[in-house]
Amino acid sequence: MRQAAPARVPTDASGLNPSTDAFSSPTPELQIRCFGRFEVVRDGVPVQHWRRDRARALLKYIVVQRRPVPRDTVLELLWSGVPPRVAATYLRVVLHALRQAIGTWNGSPRLDYVRVDGDQLFLDPAAPLRVDADVFMAHVQIAEARDRAGRGADAFEEYAAAEAIYRDDYLVEDVLEPWTLLRREELKDHYQVVLTRLADYCMQTGDFVGCIARCHKQLVQDNCGEDAYQRLMYCHAALGQRSRALRWYEMCQHALVTERGVGPGERTRSLYERIASDSWLGPSVDWLNHASRPLLDGRGA
């Protein structure tokens, strides 16, 4: 039996996708988008008519699992409490509806995107399809490899490509489904790292506006992220917007006290006092290194 695998994407020497466009040419016949609301695009046209809701649910579940799933698991998920023989009949109907909705690949009536082999179902690894979450992770892995190699600018491009793919959290309409939880949290963790790396690079290169944009995204994910508040304070101060910098300290303090019952840490308070003091003369390389190096090496606040 051929084993299921994540959708394949073009590779470089590292074996990962080097493209900065998640859906670059040549366009696969089927694109599956899981960030935000689930969407399937076939030959450039969104699939609108699923014929049966469970056909869409079945495809979604198999995509989330990223490995062959037992038929019995699928039957229990979609038809809990229904006798196995009856549920098996329903599954055949749903698989037919899925084929009608998304079609087959290469124009062959025998090449289904979702294959059934024995008692397992899986995405055909040979099929021309692409899953946005897989492409996101490919960009992240390349970026991390280039980061380790000291290729900061090249790593930035890959991190930025990953950022562009992350439209919203993974399968936002299924936050109550237990089988989506681990994958969603895993991808959110990687997204936080992506934003941190981008913010760091922007701050180091003097792109304070770019750093601010990434910090805002971080705080949407975690409004108690003290390192993001520190970057916002520094960047606004560097842009001559001292009142905005001080306002972000107040926001940090409010979030931490409200959510965690603690105030800002010593590093954040020190940064606030430096910006608020009459001796503030604007950013300097020494201050940037002192204020941000603990953030840049991953230790955070």
Secondary structure, DSSP 8 states (H G I E B T S, - for coil): ------------TTSS---SSTT-SS--SEEEE-BSS-EEEETTEE----SSHHHHHHHHHHHHH-S-EEHHHHHHHHSTTS-HHHHHHHHHHHHHHHHHHH-BSTT-TT-BSEEEETTEEEE-TTSSEEEHHHHHHHHHHHHHHHHHTT-HHHHHHHHHHHHHH--SSBTGGGTT-HHHHHHHHHHHHHHHHHHHHHHHHHHHHT-HHHHHHHHHHHHHH-TT-HHHHHHHHHHHHHTT-HHHHHHHHHHHHHHHHHHHS----HHHHHHHHHHHSTT-----HHHHHHHHHHHHTT---
